[in-house]
Amino acid sequence: MVTVIKKGSDKKLLSQLLKEALKTKGVDTHKYCGVISLKEDPLVIQKRMRDEWE
Protein backbone atom coordinates (compact mmCIF):
# COMPACT_ATOMS: atom_id res chain seq x y z
CA MET A 1 0.00 0.00 0.00
CA VAL A 2 1.31 3.44 -0.90
CA THR A 3 0.34 6.60 0.94
CA VAL A 4 1.17 9.95 -0.60
CA ILE A 5 1.82 12.73 1.89
CA LYS A 6 2.01 16.21 0.45
CA LYS A 7 3.93 19.05 1.96
CA GLY A 8 1.72 21.18 4.18
CA SER A 9 -0.71 18.40 5.17
CA ASP A 10 -2.26 18.90 8.58
CA LYS A 11 -1.65 16.58 11.53
CA LYS A 12 -5.25 15.36 11.59
CA LEU A 13 -4.99 14.05 8.03
CA LEU A 14 -1.61 12.46 8.74
CA SER A 15 -2.90 10.63 11.82
CA GLN A 16 -5.94 9.38 9.86
CA LEU A 17 -3.72 8.07 7.05
CA LEU A 18 -1.44 6.40 9.59
CA LYS A 19 -4.37 4.64 11.30
CA GLU A 20 -5.62 3.35 7.95
CA ALA A 21 -2.17 2.06 7.03
CA LEU A 22 -1.75 0.21 10.33
CA LYS A 23 -5.08 -1.63 10.21
CA THR A 24 -4.51 -5.35 10.16
CA LYS A 25 -6.20 -7.31 7.47
CA GLY A 26 -6.56 -11.04 7.36
CA VAL A 27 -8.05 -13.91 9.28
CA ASP A 28 -8.56 -14.07 13.02
CA THR A 29 -6.66 -17.29 13.74
CA HIS A 30 -7.34 -17.23 17.49
CA LYS A 31 -10.89 -18.46 16.93
CA TYR A 32 -9.47 -21.73 15.56
CA CYS A 33 -7.23 -22.49 18.56
CA GLY A 34 -8.06 -25.85 20.13
CA VAL A 35 -10.59 -26.83 17.46
CA ILE A 36 -8.68 -29.90 16.23
CA SER A 37 -7.93 -32.68 18.67
CA LEU A 38 -5.03 -34.82 17.45
CA LYS A 39 -4.37 -38.38 18.53
CA GLU A 40 -0.60 -38.21 17.83
CA ASP A 41 2.20 -35.67 18.02
CA PRO A 42 2.02 -32.98 15.30
CA LEU A 43 5.75 -33.36 14.57
CA VAL A 44 5.30 -37.07 13.87
CA ILE A 45 2.46 -36.25 11.48
CA GLN A 46 4.58 -33.62 9.76
CA LYS A 47 7.55 -35.97 9.32
CA ARG A 48 5.30 -38.69 7.92
CA MET A 49 3.76 -36.26 5.44
CA ARG A 50 7.23 -35.08 4.34
CA ASP A 51 8.37 -38.69 3.82
CA GLU A 52 5.44 -39.30 1.43
CA TRP A 53 7.25 -37.30 -1.27
CA GLU A 54 10.22 -39.64 -1.36
PDBQT receptor file of N, H, CA, C and O in Angstrom, charges set to zero:
ATOM      1  N   MET A   1       0.842  -1.166   0.000  1.00  0.00    +0.000 N 
ATOM      2  CA  MET A   1       0.000   0.000   0.000  1.00  0.00    +0.000 C 
ATOM      3  C   MET A   1       0.895   1.239   0.000  1.00  0.00    +0.000 C 
ATOM      4  O   MET A   1       1.890   1.295   0.723  1.00  0.00    +0.000 OA
ATOM      5  N   VAL A   2       0.544   2.199  -0.791  1.00  0.00    +0.000 N 
ATOM      6  H   VAL A   2      -0.265   2.153  -1.378  1.00  0.00    +0.000 HD
ATOM      7  CA  VAL A   2       1.308   3.435  -0.898  1.00  0.00    +0.000 C 
ATOM      8  C   VAL A   2       0.452   4.595  -0.403  1.00  0.00    +0.000 C 
ATOM      9  O   VAL A   2      -0.707   4.733  -0.793  1.00  0.00    +0.000 OA
ATOM     10  N   THR A   3       1.025   5.414   0.448  1.00  0.00    +0.000 N 
ATOM     11  H   THR A   3       1.967   5.301   0.765  1.00  0.00    +0.000 HD
ATOM     12  CA  THR A   3       0.337   6.596   0.942  1.00  0.00    +0.000 C 
ATOM     13  C   THR A   3       1.158   7.818   0.539  1.00  0.00    +0.000 C 
ATOM     14  O   THR A   3       2.345   7.915   0.848  1.00  0.00    +0.000 OA
ATOM     15  N   VAL A   4       0.510   8.739  -0.150  1.00  0.00    +0.000 N 
ATOM     16  H   VAL A   4      -0.455   8.661  -0.401  1.00  0.00    +0.000 HD
ATOM     17  CA  VAL A   4       1.173   9.952  -0.598  1.00  0.00    +0.000 C 
ATOM     18  C   VAL A   4       0.890  11.059   0.403  1.00  0.00    +0.000 C 
ATOM     19  O   VAL A   4      -0.265  11.381   0.685  1.00  0.00    +0.000 OA
ATOM     20  N   ILE A   5       1.954  11.634   0.933  1.00  0.00    +0.000 N 
ATOM     21  H   ILE A   5       2.892  11.373   0.704  1.00  0.00    +0.000 HD
ATOM     22  CA  ILE A   5       1.824  12.734   1.888  1.00  0.00    +0.000 C 
ATOM     23  C   ILE A   5       2.401  13.976   1.228  1.00  0.00    +0.000 C 
ATOM     24  O   ILE A   5       3.574  14.018   0.855  1.00  0.00    +0.000 OA
ATOM     25  N   LYS A   6       1.561  14.971   1.094  1.00  0.00    +0.000 N 
ATOM     26  H   LYS A   6       0.608  14.937   1.396  1.00  0.00    +0.000 HD
ATOM     27  CA  LYS A   6       2.011  16.211   0.451  1.00  0.00    +0.000 C 
ATOM     28  C   LYS A   6       2.488  17.203   1.495  1.00  0.00    +0.000 C 
ATOM     29  O   LYS A   6       2.045  17.195   2.644  1.00  0.00    +0.000 OA
ATOM     30  N   LYS A   7       3.384  18.038   1.073  1.00  0.00    +0.000 N 
ATOM     31  H   LYS A   7       3.744  18.045   0.140  1.00  0.00    +0.000 HD
ATOM     32  CA  LYS A   7       3.928  19.055   1.960  1.00  0.00    +0.000 C 
ATOM     33  C   LYS A   7       2.804  20.001   2.379  1.00  0.00    +0.000 C 
ATOM     34  O   LYS A   7       2.030  20.467   1.543  1.00  0.00    +0.000 OA
ATOM     35  N   GLY A   8       2.725  20.274   3.659  1.00  0.00    +0.000 N 
ATOM     36  H   GLY A   8       3.354  19.895   4.338  1.00  0.00    +0.000 HD
ATOM     37  CA  GLY A   8       1.718  21.176   4.176  1.00  0.00    +0.000 C 
ATOM     38  C   GLY A   8       0.459  20.469   4.664  1.00  0.00    +0.000 C 
ATOM     39  O   GLY A   8      -0.510  21.129   5.038  1.00  0.00    +0.000 OA
ATOM     40  N   SER A   9       0.457  19.142   4.666  1.00  0.00    +0.000 N 
ATOM     41  H   SER A   9       1.244  18.605   4.361  1.00  0.00    +0.000 HD
ATOM     42  CA  SER A   9      -0.706  18.400   5.169  1.00  0.00    +0.000 C 
ATOM     43  C   SER A   9      -0.829  18.608   6.673  1.00  0.00    +0.000 C 
ATOM     44  O   SER A   9       0.175  18.701   7.380  1.00  0.00    +0.000 OA
ATOM     45  N   ASP A  10      -2.065  18.679   7.155  1.00  0.00    +0.000 N 
ATOM     46  H   ASP A  10      -2.880  18.603   6.581  1.00  0.00    +0.000 HD
ATOM     47  CA  ASP A  10      -2.260  18.902   8.579  1.00  0.00    +0.000 C 
ATOM     48  C   ASP A  10      -2.107  17.595   9.359  1.00  0.00    +0.000 C 
ATOM     49  O   ASP A  10      -2.163  16.504   8.790  1.00  0.00    +0.000 OA
ATOM     50  N   LYS A  11      -1.912  17.730  10.669  1.00  0.00    +0.000 N 
ATOM     51  H   LYS A  11      -1.866  18.615  11.131  1.00  0.00    +0.000 HD
ATOM     52  CA  LYS A  11      -1.651  16.577  11.529  1.00  0.00    +0.000 C 
ATOM     53  C   LYS A  11      -2.854  15.635  11.599  1.00  0.00    +0.000 C 
ATOM     54  O   LYS A  11      -2.685  14.422  11.728  1.00  0.00    +0.000 OA
ATOM     55  N   LYS A  12      -4.050  16.181  11.515  1.00  0.00    +0.000 N 
ATOM     56  H   LYS A  12      -4.187  17.166  11.410  1.00  0.00    +0.000 HD
ATOM     57  CA  LYS A  12      -5.250  15.359  11.590  1.00  0.00    +0.000 C 
ATOM     58  C   LYS A  12      -5.305  14.391  10.397  1.00  0.00    +0.000 C 
ATOM     59  O   LYS A  12      -5.622  13.213  10.563  1.00  0.00    +0.000 OA
ATOM     60  N   LEU A  13      -5.001  14.886   9.221  1.00  0.00    +0.000 N 
ATOM     61  H   LEU A  13      -4.743  15.843   9.086  1.00  0.00    +0.000 HD
ATOM     62  CA  LEU A  13      -4.990  14.048   8.027  1.00  0.00    +0.000 C 
ATOM     63  C   LEU A  13      -3.886  13.002   8.109  1.00  0.00    +0.000 C 
ATOM     64  O   LEU A  13      -4.092  11.851   7.726  1.00  0.00    +0.000 OA
ATOM     65  N   LEU A  14      -2.717  13.396   8.608  1.00  0.00    +0.000 N 
ATOM     66  H   LEU A  14      -2.550  14.331   8.919  1.00  0.00    +0.000 HD
ATOM     67  CA  LEU A  14      -1.612  12.459   8.741  1.00  0.00    +0.000 C 
ATOM     68  C   LEU A  14      -1.943  11.333   9.719  1.00  0.00    +0.000 C 
ATOM     69  O   LEU A  14      -1.645  10.170   9.448  1.00  0.00    +0.000 OA
ATOM     70  N   SER A  15      -2.551  11.667  10.839  1.00  0.00    +0.000 N 
ATOM     71  H   SER A  15      -2.794  12.612  11.059  1.00  0.00    +0.000 HD
ATOM     72  CA  SER A  15      -2.901  10.630  11.816  1.00  0.00    +0.000 C 
ATOM     73  C   SER A  15      -3.966   9.693  11.255  1.00  0.00    +0.000 C 
ATOM     74  O   SER A  15      -3.928   8.493  11.526  1.00  0.00    +0.000 OA
ATOM     75  N   GLN A  16      -4.908  10.212  10.486  1.00  0.00    +0.000 N 
ATOM     76  H   GLN A  16      -4.939  11.187  10.266  1.00  0.00    +0.000 HD
ATOM     77  CA  GLN A  16      -5.937   9.381   9.865  1.00  0.00    +0.000 C 
ATOM     78  C   GLN A  16      -5.307   8.421   8.847  1.00  0.00    +0.000 C 
ATOM     79  O   GLN A  16      -5.658   7.242   8.814  1.00  0.00    +0.000 OA
ATOM     80  N   LEU A  17      -4.391   8.913   8.027  1.00  0.00    +0.000 N 
ATOM     81  H   LEU A  17      -4.106   9.871   8.054  1.00  0.00    +0.000 HD
ATOM     82  CA  LEU A  17      -3.717   8.066   7.052  1.00  0.00    +0.000 C 
ATOM     83  C   LEU A  17      -2.878   6.994   7.740  1.00  0.00    +0.000 C 
ATOM     84  O   LEU A  17      -2.811   5.859   7.268  1.00  0.00    +0.000 OA
ATOM     85  N   LEU A  18      -2.243   7.349   8.846  1.00  0.00    +0.000 N 
ATOM     86  H   LEU A  18      -2.298   8.271   9.229  1.00  0.00    +0.000 HD
ATOM     87  CA  LEU A  18      -1.439   6.400   9.589  1.00  0.00    +0.000 C 
ATOM     88  C   LEU A  18      -2.310   5.293  10.185  1.00  0.00    +0.000 C 
ATOM     89  O   LEU A  18      -1.928   4.124  10.141  1.00  0.00    +0.000 OA
ATOM     90  N   LYS A  19      -3.460   5.638  10.736  1.00  0.00    +0.000 N 
ATOM     91  H   LYS A  19      -3.770   6.588  10.773  1.00  0.00    +0.000 HD
ATOM     92  CA  LYS A  19      -4.370   4.640  11.297  1.00  0.00    +0.000 C 
ATOM     93  C   LYS A  19      -4.855   3.680  10.218  1.00  0.00    +0.000 C 
ATOM     94  O   LYS A  19      -4.942   2.475  10.454  1.00  0.00    +0.000 OA
ATOM     95  N   GLU A  20      -5.168   4.200   9.048  1.00  0.00    +0.000 N 
ATOM     96  H   GLU A  20      -5.097   5.179   8.856  1.00  0.00    +0.000 HD
ATOM     97  CA  GLU A  20      -5.623   3.345   7.951  1.00  0.00    +0.000 C 
ATOM     98  C   GLU A  20      -4.514   2.402   7.484  1.00  0.00    +0.000 C 
ATOM     99  O   GLU A  20      -4.783   1.255   7.126  1.00  0.00    +0.000 OA
ATOM    100  N   ALA A  21      -3.288   2.876   7.487  1.00  0.00    +0.000 N 
ATOM    101  H   ALA A  21      -3.070   3.808   7.778  1.00  0.00    +0.000 HD
ATOM    102  CA  ALA A  21      -2.173   2.057   7.033  1.00  0.00    +0.000 C 
ATOM    103  C   ALA A  21      -1.845   0.949   8.024  1.00  0.00    +0.000 C 
ATOM    104  O   ALA A  21      -1.363  -0.113   7.630  1.00  0.00    +0.000 OA
ATOM    105  N   LEU A  22      -2.101   1.189   9.308  1.00  0.00    +0.000 N 
ATOM    106  H   LEU A  22      -2.493   2.052   9.628  1.00  0.00    +0.000 HD
ATOM    107  CA  LEU A  22      -1.752   0.214  10.331  1.00  0.00    +0.000 C 
ATOM    108  C   LEU A  22      -2.851  -0.800  10.620  1.00  0.00    +0.000 C 
ATOM    109  O   LEU A  22      -2.642  -1.713  11.419  1.00  0.00    +0.000 OA
ATOM    110  N   LYS A  23      -4.006  -0.667   9.998  1.00  0.00    +0.000 N 
ATOM    111  H   LYS A  23      -4.176   0.075   9.348  1.00  0.00    +0.000 HD
ATOM    112  CA  LYS A  23      -5.081  -1.632  10.213  1.00  0.00    +0.000 C 
ATOM    113  C   LYS A  23      -4.630  -2.999   9.723  1.00  0.00    +0.000 C 
ATOM    114  O   LYS A  23      -4.076  -3.141   8.633  1.00  0.00    +0.000 OA
ATOM    115  N   THR A  24      -4.881  -3.996  10.557  1.00  0.00    +0.000 N 
ATOM    116  H   THR A  24      -5.331  -3.881  11.442  1.00  0.00    +0.000 HD
ATOM    117  CA  THR A  24      -4.509  -5.351  10.162  1.00  0.00    +0.000 C 
ATOM    118  C   THR A  24      -5.629  -5.965   9.350  1.00  0.00    +0.000 C 
ATOM    119  O   THR A  24      -6.809  -5.837   9.676  1.00  0.00    +0.000 OA
ATOM    120  N   LYS A  25      -5.235  -6.623   8.302  1.00  0.00    +0.000 N 
ATOM    121  H   LYS A  25      -4.276  -6.727   8.036  1.00  0.00    +0.000 HD
ATOM    122  CA  LYS A  25      -6.198  -7.313   7.465  1.00  0.00    +0.000 C 
ATOM    123  C   LYS A  25      -5.850  -8.783   7.491  1.00  0.00    +0.000 C 
ATOM    124  O   LYS A  25      -4.679  -9.145   7.604  1.00  0.00    +0.000 OA
ATOM    125  N   GLY A  26      -6.834  -9.617   7.389  1.00  0.00    +0.000 N 
ATOM    126  H   GLY A  26      -7.785  -9.323   7.297  1.00  0.00    +0.000 HD
ATOM    127  CA  GLY A  26      -6.559 -11.044   7.359  1.00  0.00    +0.000 C 
ATOM    128  C   GLY A  26      -7.574 -11.814   8.168  1.00  0.00    +0.000 C 
ATOM    129  O   GLY A  26      -8.693 -11.355   8.398  1.00  0.00    +0.000 OA
ATOM    130  N   VAL A  27      -7.169 -12.983   8.592  1.00  0.00    +0.000 N 
ATOM    131  H   VAL A  27      -6.260 -13.356   8.405  1.00  0.00    +0.000 HD
ATOM    132  CA  VAL A  27      -8.046 -13.913   9.283  1.00  0.00    +0.000 C 
ATOM    133  C   VAL A  27      -7.717 -13.914  10.770  1.00  0.00    +0.000 C 
ATOM    134  O   VAL A  27      -6.550 -13.871  11.161  1.00  0.00    +0.000 OA
ATOM    135  N   ASP A  28      -8.750 -13.964  11.583  1.00  0.00    +0.000 N 
ATOM    136  H   ASP A  28      -9.698 -13.999  11.265  1.00  0.00    +0.000 HD
ATOM    137  CA  ASP A  28      -8.556 -14.069  13.020  1.00  0.00    +0.000 C 
ATOM    138  C   ASP A  28      -8.293 -15.538  13.350  1.00  0.00    +0.000 C 
ATOM    139  O   ASP A  28      -9.226 -16.335  13.448  1.00  0.00    +0.000 OA
ATOM    140  N   THR A  29      -7.026 -15.887  13.519  1.00  0.00    +0.000 N 
ATOM    141  H   THR A  29      -6.268 -15.239  13.439  1.00  0.00    +0.000 HD
ATOM    142  CA  THR A  29      -6.658 -17.285  13.741  1.00  0.00    +0.000 C 
ATOM    143  C   THR A  29      -6.913 -17.752  15.170  1.00  0.00    +0.000 C 
ATOM    144  O   THR A  29      -6.921 -18.957  15.424  1.00  0.00    +0.000 OA
ATOM    145  N   HIS A  30      -7.119 -16.842  16.097  1.00  0.00    +0.000 N 
ATOM    146  H   HIS A  30      -7.113 -15.863  15.890  1.00  0.00    +0.000 HD
ATOM    147  CA  HIS A  30      -7.343 -17.230  17.485  1.00  0.00    +0.000 C 
ATOM    148  C   HIS A  30      -8.666 -17.969  17.667  1.00  0.00    +0.000 C 
ATOM    149  O   HIS A  30      -8.815 -18.731  18.622  1.00  0.00    +0.000 OA
ATOM    150  N   LYS A  31      -9.616 -17.760  16.778  1.00  0.00    +0.000 N 
ATOM    151  H   LYS A  31      -9.494 -17.141  16.002  1.00  0.00    +0.000 HD
ATOM    152  CA  LYS A  31     -10.893 -18.455  16.925  1.00  0.00    +0.000 C 
ATOM    153  C   LYS A  31     -10.779 -19.930  16.565  1.00  0.00    +0.000 C 
ATOM    154  O   LYS A  31     -11.689 -20.705  16.860  1.00  0.00    +0.000 OA
ATOM    155  N   TYR A  32      -9.671 -20.336  15.929  1.00  0.00    +0.000 N 
ATOM    156  H   TYR A  32      -8.932 -19.707  15.689  1.00  0.00    +0.000 HD
ATOM    157  CA  TYR A  32      -9.471 -21.729  15.562  1.00  0.00    +0.000 C 
ATOM    158  C   TYR A  32      -8.582 -22.483  16.545  1.00  0.00    +0.000 C 
ATOM    159  O   TYR A  32      -8.341 -23.674  16.353  1.00  0.00    +0.000 OA
ATOM    160  N   CYS A  33      -8.094 -21.834  17.576  1.00  0.00    +0.000 N 
ATOM    161  H   CYS A  33      -8.290 -20.866  17.733  1.00  0.00    +0.000 HD
ATOM    162  CA  CYS A  33      -7.231 -22.488  18.560  1.00  0.00    +0.000 C 
ATOM    163  C   CYS A  33      -8.004 -23.552  19.327  1.00  0.00    +0.000 C 
ATOM    164  O   CYS A  33      -9.079 -23.287  19.864  1.00  0.00    +0.000 OA
ATOM    165  N   GLY A  34      -7.446 -24.760  19.373  1.00  0.00    +0.000 N 
ATOM    166  H   GLY A  34      -6.572 -24.976  18.937  1.00  0.00    +0.000 HD
ATOM    167  CA  GLY A  34      -8.057 -25.846  20.127  1.00  0.00    +0.000 C 
ATOM    168  C   GLY A  34      -9.213 -26.528  19.436  1.00  0.00    +0.000 C 
ATOM    169  O   GLY A  34      -9.903 -27.331  20.064  1.00  0.00    +0.000 OA
ATOM    170  N   VAL A  35      -9.456 -26.243  18.171  1.00  0.00    +0.000 N 
ATOM    171  H   VAL A  35      -8.896 -25.590  17.661  1.00  0.00    +0.000 HD
ATOM    172  CA  VAL A  35     -10.587 -26.835  17.460  1.00  0.00    +0.000 C 
ATOM    173  C   VAL A  35     -10.293 -28.278  17.078  1.00  0.00    +0.000 C 
ATOM    174  O   VAL A  35     -11.177 -29.131  17.154  1.00  0.00    +0.000 OA
ATOM    175  N   ILE A  36      -9.062 -28.561  16.669  1.00  0.00    +0.000 N 
ATOM    176  H   ILE A  36      -8.343 -27.868  16.607  1.00  0.00    +0.000 HD
ATOM    177  CA  ILE A  36      -8.682 -29.905  16.229  1.00  0.00    +0.000 C 
ATOM    178  C   ILE A  36      -8.062 -30.646  17.402  1.00  0.00    +0.000 C 
ATOM    179  O   ILE A  36      -7.158 -30.137  18.065  1.00  0.00    +0.000 OA
ATOM    180  N   SER A  37      -8.554 -31.852  17.651  1.00  0.00    +0.000 N 
ATOM    181  H   SER A  37      -9.288 -32.266  17.113  1.00  0.00    +0.000 HD
ATOM    182  CA  SER A  37      -7.929 -32.682  18.675  1.00  0.00    +0.000 C 
ATOM    183  C   SER A  37      -7.195 -33.809  17.954  1.00  0.00    +0.000 C 
ATOM    184  O   SER A  37      -7.809 -34.621  17.261  1.00  0.00    +0.000 OA
ATOM    185  N   LEU A  38      -5.878 -33.848  18.125  1.00  0.00    +0.000 N 
ATOM    186  H   LEU A  38      -5.379 -33.189  18.687  1.00  0.00    +0.000 HD
ATOM    187  CA  LEU A  38      -5.031 -34.820  17.448  1.00  0.00    +0.000 C 
ATOM    188  C   LEU A  38      -4.751 -36.003  18.365  1.00  0.00    +0.000 C 
ATOM    189  O   LEU A  38      -4.637 -35.854  19.582  1.00  0.00    +0.000 OA
ATOM    190  N   LYS A  39      -4.642 -37.182  17.757  1.00  0.00    +0.000 N 
ATOM    191  H   LYS A  39      -4.735 -37.304  16.769  1.00  0.00    +0.000 HD
ATOM    192  CA  LYS A  39      -4.370 -38.383  18.531  1.00  0.00    +0.000 C 
ATOM    193  C   LYS A  39      -2.880 -38.704  18.594  1.00  0.00    +0.000 C 
ATOM    194  O   LYS A  39      -2.472 -39.563  19.376  1.00  0.00    +0.000 OA
ATOM    195  N   GLU A  40      -2.047 -38.023  17.773  1.00  0.00    +0.000 N 
ATOM    196  H   GLU A  40      -2.379 -37.325  17.137  1.00  0.00    +0.000 HD
ATOM    197  CA  GLU A  40      -0.604 -38.212  17.833  1.00  0.00    +0.000 C 
ATOM    198  C   GLU A  40       0.101 -36.859  17.741  1.00  0.00    +0.000 C 
ATOM    199  O   GLU A  40      -0.519 -35.833  17.460  1.00  0.00    +0.000 OA
ATOM    200  N   ASP A  41       1.392 -36.887  17.981  1.00  0.00    +0.000 N 
ATOM    201  H   ASP A  41       1.895 -37.721  18.209  1.00  0.00    +0.000 HD
ATOM    202  CA  ASP A  41       2.203 -35.673  18.024  1.00  0.00    +0.000 C 
ATOM    203  C   ASP A  41       2.228 -34.993  16.650  1.00  0.00    +0.000 C 
ATOM    204  O   ASP A  41       2.451 -35.667  15.644  1.00  0.00    +0.000 OA
ATOM    205  N   PRO A  42       2.008 -33.692  16.584  1.00  0.00    +0.000 N 
ATOM    206  CA  PRO A  42       2.024 -32.982  15.296  1.00  0.00    +0.000 C 
ATOM    207  C   PRO A  42       3.344 -33.119  14.547  1.00  0.00    +0.000 C 
ATOM    208  O   PRO A  42       3.342 -33.143  13.316  1.00  0.00    +0.000 OA
ATOM    209  N   LEU A  43       4.466 -33.208  15.249  1.00  0.00    +0.000 N 
ATOM    210  H   LEU A  43       4.468 -33.188  16.248  1.00  0.00    +0.000 HD
ATOM    211  CA  LEU A  43       5.749 -33.363  14.573  1.00  0.00    +0.000 C 
ATOM    212  C   LEU A  43       5.860 -34.716  13.886  1.00  0.00    +0.000 C 
ATOM    213  O   LEU A  43       6.453 -34.818  12.812  1.00  0.00    +0.000 OA
ATOM    214  N   VAL A  44       5.301 -35.744  14.486  1.00  0.00    +0.000 N 
ATOM    215  H   VAL A  44       4.819 -35.661  15.359  1.00  0.00    +0.000 HD
ATOM    216  CA  VAL A  44       5.297 -37.075  13.870  1.00  0.00    +0.000 C 
ATOM    217  C   VAL A  44       4.453 -37.047  12.602  1.00  0.00    +0.000 C 
ATOM    218  O   VAL A  44       4.838 -37.627  11.587  1.00  0.00    +0.000 OA
ATOM    219  N   ILE A  45       3.318 -36.385  12.656  1.00  0.00    +0.000 N 
ATOM    220  H   ILE A  45       3.006 -35.914  13.481  1.00  0.00    +0.000 HD
ATOM    221  CA  ILE A  45       2.460 -36.254  11.478  1.00  0.00    +0.000 C 
ATOM    222  C   ILE A  45       3.192 -35.504  10.381  1.00  0.00    +0.000 C 
ATOM    223  O   ILE A  45       3.145 -35.904   9.218  1.00  0.00    +0.000 OA
ATOM    224  N   GLN A  46       3.865 -34.427  10.735  1.00  0.00    +0.000 N 
ATOM    225  H   GLN A  46       3.903 -34.102  11.680  1.00  0.00    +0.000 HD
ATOM    226  CA  GLN A  46       4.583 -33.622   9.757  1.00  0.00    +0.000 C 
ATOM    227  C   GLN A  46       5.710 -34.417   9.100  1.00  0.00    +0.000 C 
ATOM    228  O   GLN A  46       5.879 -34.352   7.883  1.00  0.00    +0.000 OA
ATOM    229  N   LYS A  47       6.478 -35.161   9.883  1.00  0.00    +0.000 N 
ATOM    230  H   LYS A  47       6.341 -35.214  10.872  1.00  0.00    +0.000 HD
ATOM    231  CA  LYS A  47       7.554 -35.967   9.319  1.00  0.00    +0.000 C 
ATOM    232  C   LYS A  47       7.007 -37.041   8.391  1.00  0.00    +0.000 C 
ATOM    233  O   LYS A  47       7.584 -37.297   7.334  1.00  0.00    +0.000 OA
ATOM    234  N   ARG A  48       5.907 -37.669   8.769  1.00  0.00    +0.000 N 
ATOM    235  H   ARG A  48       5.438 -37.462   9.628  1.00  0.00    +0.000 HD
ATOM    236  CA  ARG A  48       5.298 -38.693   7.924  1.00  0.00    +0.000 C 
ATOM    237  C   ARG A  48       4.821 -38.093   6.605  1.00  0.00    +0.000 C 
ATOM    238  O   ARG A  48       4.989 -38.704   5.550  1.00  0.00    +0.000 OA
ATOM    239  N   MET A  49       4.233 -36.911   6.656  1.00  0.00    +0.000 N 
ATOM    240  H   MET A  49       4.097 -36.414   7.513  1.00  0.00    +0.000 HD
ATOM    241  CA  MET A  49       3.757 -36.261   5.438  1.00  0.00    +0.000 C 
ATOM    242  C   MET A  49       4.929 -35.860   4.545  1.00  0.00    +0.000 C 
ATOM    243  O   MET A  49       4.819 -35.926   3.321  1.00  0.00    +0.000 OA
ATOM    244  N   ARG A  50       6.038 -35.447   5.133  1.00  0.00    +0.000 N 
ATOM    245  H   ARG A  50       6.128 -35.393   6.127  1.00  0.00    +0.000 HD
ATOM    246  CA  ARG A  50       7.226 -35.083   4.342  1.00  0.00    +0.000 C 
ATOM    247  C   ARG A  50       7.837 -36.312   3.680  1.00  0.00    +0.000 C 
ATOM    248  O   ARG A  50       8.349 -36.228   2.563  1.00  0.00    +0.000 OA
ATOM    249  N   ASP A  51       7.785 -37.450   4.362  1.00  0.00    +0.000 N 
ATOM    250  H   ASP A  51       7.369 -37.518   5.269  1.00  0.00    +0.000 HD
ATOM    251  CA  ASP A  51       8.368 -38.686   3.816  1.00  0.00    +0.000 C 
ATOM    252  C   ASP A  51       7.530 -39.246   2.670  1.00  0.00    +0.000 C 
ATOM    253  O   ASP A  51       8.022 -40.085   1.915  1.00  0.00    +0.000 OA
ATOM    254  N   GLU A  52       6.282 -38.808   2.517  1.00  0.00    +0.000 N 
ATOM    255  H   GLU A  52       5.883 -38.126   3.130  1.00  0.00    +0.000 HD
ATOM    256  CA  GLU A  52       5.436 -39.296   1.433  1.00  0.00    +0.000 C 
ATOM    257  C   GLU A  52       5.974 -38.868   0.070  1.00  0.00    +0.000 C 
ATOM    258  O   GLU A  52       5.676 -39.515  -0.934  1.00  0.00    +0.000 OA
ATOM    259  N   TRP A  53       6.748 -37.810   0.014  1.00  0.00    +0.000 N 
ATOM    260  H   TRP A  53       6.990 -37.285   0.830  1.00  0.00    +0.000 HD
ATOM    261  CA  TRP A  53       7.253 -37.300  -1.266  1.00  0.00    +0.000 C 
ATOM    262  C   TRP A  53       8.424 -38.119  -1.791  1.00  0.00    +0.000 C 
ATOM    263  O   TRP A  53       8.751 -38.039  -2.975  1.00  0.00    +0.000 OA
ATOM    264  N   GLU A  54       9.044 -38.887  -0.945  1.00  0.00    +0.000 N 
ATOM    265  H   GLU A  54       8.778 -38.952   0.017  1.00  0.00    +0.000 HD
ATOM    266  CA  GLU A  54      10.221 -39.643  -1.363  1.00  0.00    +0.000 C 
ATOM    267  C   GLU A  54       9.846 -40.941  -2.043  1.00  0.00    +0.000 C 
ATOM    268  O   GLU A  54      10.724 -41.697  -2.457  1.00  0.00    +0.000 OA
TER     269      GLU A  54
